[in-house]
Amino acid sequence: MRKRHITFQNVSKEVGDKRLILENLSFEVFEGETLVILGLSGSGKTTILKMINRLEKQTKGSILIDDRYVEEFDERKLRLGIGYVFQSIELFPHFTVEENISIVPELLKWDKEKINQRVDTLLKLLNLPEVGLKKRYPREISGGQKQRVGVARALSSDPSILLMDEPFAAVDPITKDKVLRQFRKLKSILHKTTVLVTHDIMEAFFIADRILLLHKGKPLQIDTPENFLNHPKHPFVREFMGKKRFLLILMLKKISDLSKGFSGEEKMIDEEISLDIEDSFADAYERFSASNFEKILIKQNANPVGYLEKRFFLENLSQTFSKDLKEKDIFEYAGAE
């Protein structure tokens, strides 16, 4: 049985004019789970994060961590034990990368050797160069590196809970894709209980174990990405997915599902153009649509396992959506906005 880590019980939040920004919100986040809170701007997503670590107080209802009411915790200790990643990153400009990551462990009075080891471990986990980067200042590193340093700082004290407020919104699309992939690998290693806020449905489906969709402060559905696609419980759920529904379906299907259909040859055509066996149909679609390749090399743990042929891939797409769907229709529909 999964252990409840965070619990909301009939939580409502009013602002000064008695206007409800969250209404009767009940949900659980299980230990090690990544729950993504999805919704339009102004739907109350960030307020949920602030109530978890007591930056804001709910008007009605109860919030519990490990079956204890949050009001029972010392505020300072509670916040030091929860990692928080902000949208704007907000690294301290006059602190080096190492000093930024070390802030919370120093407040917790860790010894210097333990802090140094933790910094090095996090830099390695986040694919940040340990040599040279530690002594640089935020102005001297890229946007993607700043984002990962922000994640490292949130993880520095090894918290059991990680709160993330639009953490990937401030980076360009190419950098965002790299950081998202890095985070998905990292969450499978660290097993932190994570609550992440976003308005980007593609991002939510990419990293969520479950998704909570808010609309005008009310919870419409909390479910797995698969169930959002297959069993929407409200018209707004389907509307929110819109024309991206096709790509969302592709994102949930893995290339490993096609492993029996890989072709094998002794001579590899181009090892630089490849996919991992755990990549999605969406990744394969992107590669095929952006190139003239008729087949793409598939790797597992960096080792070639065979080729995914374009024709075989398209046949599987056709079976997924419609027996009458033609190749031209697939690529036109998938590219629709």
N, C-alpha and C positions, 0 to 999 in steps of 0.2 A: 504493500500500500504506500502511495506517495505521501511524503510529509508536506503539510502546509507550511509555507514560510511567511507569506504575507496574506492577510485576509482583510477584505473590506466588507462591512456588514451594514447595508442600508444607509450608505453615506451620501449626504447632501451638503452642498456648499453654497452659501449666499454671500454676495458682496454688499457694499454699503447701502444700496437702495433696496435691499431685500430681494434683489434679482438672483434667481437660481442659476448658477453656472454648472453645477452638477446635481443630478437628482436621482436619489434612491439607487445608488451604485453598489452592487454586491458582486464580488468575485474573489477567487483565490489564486495565488501564484505559488506553484509547488517548488520545492527545493531543486535547484539546478536547472529550472525551466527559464526559457526566454519568452516573456510575454511582451508583445508589441501592442502599444495603444495607438490606434489609428483613427484619424478624423480630420475634418477641415479645421482651419484656423478658428480659434475661439470656441472650440468644442469642450474645453476643460482638460485637455491632455496634460499640460505642464502642471496644472494645479494638483493632479493626482500624485505626481512625483514629489511636489513640495509638501504634501500632507504626509507622505510616507516617512520623511525625515524631519517632520515637525517644523518646517519653514512656514507652513500655514496650518491652521486648525480647521477641521471640519465643523460645520454648523450642527449637523445631526449625524447619528450613526457612530460606528466604532471601526477603528483600524488596529489590527494586531500584527505583531511580528513574533513568530514562534509562539503563538497563542498567548502572548502578553500584550495588553493594551499599550500603544505607543506612549501614552501619557505616563506610564510607569517607569519609562527609561529616563535616565539623565540625558538631557538634550545634547550636551557636548559629547558624551560617550557614544550616544546613538549616531550622531553625524560623523564622528571619526571612524565608526565601524561600517559606514556605508560609502561606497565609491560613487562619485557623481561626475558625469561628463556633460559639459555644457555645449550648446550649439556654437557659441563664439570662441570656444576653446579656452580663452582667458588665461594663458600662461603668464606668469609674472615676468615682465620684460627685462628686469634687471637681475634675474636669476638665470643661471645656466640650466641646461636640460637636466643635468644631474640634480641640481638644487631644487628644481620644480618637482621632480619625482619624489624627492626625499622629504618634502614638507610634512606630510602626515606621519610617517615613521618617526621623524624628529619630535613632533608633538607628543607622540606615544612613548618617547624616550627610549627608542631602540638604540643599541650600541652601534658605533660607526661601522664596524665590520659587517654586521647584519644588514645595515642599510645599503652598504656598497654591494653586497651580494644580491640583495633584492633588486637594486637598480640594474645590475648587469643581467640578471635573469629576465627581467621585463623587456629590456632592450633586445635581448636575443629572441624572446617569444614574439615580439612585434616586428621582427626583421629590421631593426634599426642598428646601424653600425656602432658597436661598443667603443671602438677606438676613434677618437676625434669628435664624435657627436656630443658626448657627455659634457664637454667644456664649452660648447657653443651656446649662444643666446638665441631666444626665439626668432629674432630678426634675421638670423643667419641660417635658418633651416626652411625647407619647403612647407607648403600648406599641408600636404599629406603627412609629412613628418611631424608637424605640430599636432595634427589630429591624433596620431599614434602616441605621441608624448602625453597628450591629454588623457588618453585611455590608460597609459602606464601610470600616470599620477593617481588616477582613480583606483587602480589596482594595487597601489604601492603597499598598503597595510594589509593586503590579502583579505579584503572584506568578503563577507558571505553574500552581500547584496550589492548589485551594481545598478544605478539609475542613470539613464542616458536620455538627454533632452535634445532631439534632432541632431545627433552627434555627427552626421555625415552631410548636413545641409550646406556647410560653408565651403566645401571643396568642389573643384571642377568635376565633370562627369567621368573622365578617365581615372582621375585619382580616387574618386568615390568608389568606382568599381573595384579597384585594387584593395582599398581599405575595407570594403564590405567583405570581400573574399577572405582577407586576413582575419577579420573579426569572426567570421563563421567558423574558420579553423580553430581560432583561439577559444571560442566558447565550448567547443567539443573537448578541449584539453582541460580547461579550468573548471567547468561545471558550476559557474556562478549563477545564482538566482538573479535574473536580469529583467528589469522593466524598462523598455525603450519606447520613446515617443517619436512618432513621425507622421507626416501627412502623405508620404510617398508609398503607394500600395505595392509597387515593385520591390522596394526595399523591405517592406514588412513581410512579404511572401518569401523573400530570399533568406531571411535570418530567423523568422519566428517559429517557435514550437506551437504557440497559439496566438491568436489575434483578438483584441477587444476593439470593436468598432463603436465609436461615440458619434452621436449626432445631436447637436443642440443640448449637450450636457446629459443626454440619456444613453445608456448602453443598449445597442441594438442587437449585438450578437458577440459572444465570446466562443471561439471555436478554433479548430485546426485550419490551416490554409486550405486543405483538401475539402473540408466541409463548407467553407465559405464559397468555394466554387460550385460544389455539387448540391449543397442544401442551404441556400440563402434563406434567412428567416424573416426578411423585411425587404420591401421594394427598394429602399435606399441602399441596401447591401449590393444588390445587382447593379443599381445605378452607379455606385461608387466604383465598381470594377470597370464598367463601361466597355469601351472597345479594347481595353488592355486584357480582357478576359482570355483571349487566345494566347497571348504571351505568358500570362500567369499559369495557364495549364501547361505550357511548354516548360516553364520554370520548375514545376513540381515533378516532371518526369525525368528520370536519370538515364544517362547513356548506358549505364550498367544493365538497364532493362533490356538492351539490345545485344548484349554480349554474345549470345549464340549466333548472331548474324554477322559478326566481324569476319572480314576476309583477311587471310594471312599470306604474306609474301616475304621472300628473303630480302629483297631490296626495298629500302624505305625511300619514298619519294622526296619528302621534305620534313625533317624532324623538327624544324622550327615552327611549322604550322601543325599544331597538335592539340588534342583535348585530353583531359583526365577522365578516366572511366566514371568518376563520381560527378562530373559536370552534368549540366542539364540539357534537355532538348533545346532550350532557349539559346544556350551557348553554341550548340551545333548549328542551329538555324542562323545565328549571327555569322559564324564562320563561313557557312556555305553561301549565304546571301551576299557576303562581302568579297567573294572570290570566285574564280572559275574552276576551282578544284572539283573533281568528280569523286574524290575520296579524301578522308582526313585521318591521319595517324592517331590512334588512341593509346594512351599510356596508363599504367597503374603503378604507383610508387616510382614514377619517373622511368619505368621500363616499358618498351613497346609491347602491346598485346595483340595488335592487328589494326585493320582499317575499317572505318565506318564509311560505307559508300553512299553517295548522295541519293541514288535511286532507292536504295533500301530504306534510307532515312525518310524520304518523302512518302514511301509506301506506308510506313508506320504512322506518319502524320495523317495520312488519308484515312487510315483505319480508326485513328483516334477521334476524328471529327465527322467525317462523312465518306461513304463509299464512293461518292461521285465527285469529291473534291479533287481538282486538278492541280498540278504543280504551280501554275501561274496564279491560281486562286489562293493557294496557301501563302505564297510570298506577298501577294497584294494585301490579303487580309491581315497577315501578321505585321505588315508595315503600317497599317491604318492607325490614325490617331483620333 
